[in-house]
Amino acid sequence: LQPTDAAELFVRIRMVKSADELTLMRQAAKINQEAIEAAIAAAKAGAPWPDVPRAWRENLLAQKARPFSLLGGAGPKAAGPLRSTRSYPIQPGVPIAFDAMLTYQGYFGDLQRTCVIGEPSPKLARYWSAVHTGALATYEKLAPDVTTGALRALAVDTIRQAGQGQFRIALLHGLGLD
């Protein structure tokens, strides 16, 4: 026998998901969405930041999911891992960012959300409008065999054309084990 590296073949086979796998992936997304909503509910004006990721983790654990990673924060501290011990009060009008990853029965669930307490600033509202336009344009092109690279380029170009000329990063995710 002649051993052959079949890693690429295995990856291609795993791209096709069974009905049971699709059900697990959808359930992981629903669990993460509910946990993010719990975190958003904890993000009240003046609340200390650690209350927010704690609410997310507690909600996941109650749903029998495992927290994997939560990145983000509020305002100028929105970048970086939330596992830090940084504590600062949440302020109205500033963006609160979540990049929330969990595992559920062997599958990752990864959602990103951005919200604001109260009214967004005019600058944030303009950013949101441009990003929303880019997301809608990208959703229209989602189809089998369309690469994430093509979708990423479309998102960046659309957001720039919608008034955010300096925009450069659009992150897209795959599904399931891929």
NORHUGI-V885181 format. One record per residue. N is the residue number from 1. D_FIRST is the distance of its C-alpha to the first C-alpha in Angstrom with 1 decimal. Layout:
N:D_FIRST
N:D_FIRST
This chain:
1:0.0
2:3.8
3:6.4
4:9.4
5:13.0
6:14.4
7:17.7
8:19.8
9:18.6
10:19.4
11:22.8
12:23.6
13:22.9
14:25.1
15:27.9
16:28.7
17:30.8
18:31.6
19:35.3
20:35.1
21:33.7
22:36.5
23:39.0
24:37.9
25:38.0
26:41.5
27:42.6
28:41.5
29:43.6
30:46.6
31:46.5
32:46.4
33:49.2
34:51.3
35:50.7
36:51.7
37:54.8
38:55.7
39:55.3
40:57.5
41:60.1
42:60.1
43:60.7
44:64.4
45:66.7
46:67.4
47:64.6
48:62.6
49:59.2
50:57.3
51:58.6
52:56.4
53:52.9
54:54.0
55:54.9
56:51.5
57:49.6
58:51.9
59:51.5
60:47.7
61:47.7
62:50.1
63:47.7
64:44.8
65:43.0
66:42.2
67:43.7
68:41.1
69:43.3
70:46.6
71:47.7
72:51.1
73:54.7
74:58.2
75:60.0
76:59.4
77:57.2
78:54.8
79:51.9
80:49.8
81:48.4
82:50.7
83:49.6
84:52.2
85:55.5
86:57.5
87:60.4
88:62.7
89:64.7
90:63.4
91:65.8
92:66.8
93:65.8
94:62.8
95:59.2
96:57.0
97:53.3
98:50.4
99:46.7
100:45.6
101:42.1
102:41.2
103:38.4
104:38.7
105:36.3
106:33.3
107:34.6
108:36.6
109:39.9
110:41.5
111:44.9
112:47.4
113:51.1
114:54.3
115:57.7
116:61.2
117:64.1
118:67.1
119:67.5
120:65.1
121:66.7
122:67.2
123:64.6
124:62.0
125:63.0
126:62.4
127:59.0
128:58.1
129:59.4
130:57.2
131:54.1
132:54.8
133:55.1
134:51.8
135:50.1
136:51.6
137:50.5
138:47.0
139:46.9
140:48.0
141:44.9
142:42.3
143:39.9
144:36.2
145:34.5
146:37.5
147:36.2
148:37.8
149:38.6
150:40.7
151:42.4
152:43.1
153:44.7
154:46.8
155:48.0
156:49.0
157:50.8
158:52.6
159:53.8
160:55.1
161:56.9
162:58.4
163:60.2
164:57.8
165:57.2
166:55.7
167:53.0
168:49.6
169:47.1
170:45.9
171:43.1
172:40.9
173:38.4
174:35.3
175:34.9
176:33.1
177:30.0
178:29.5
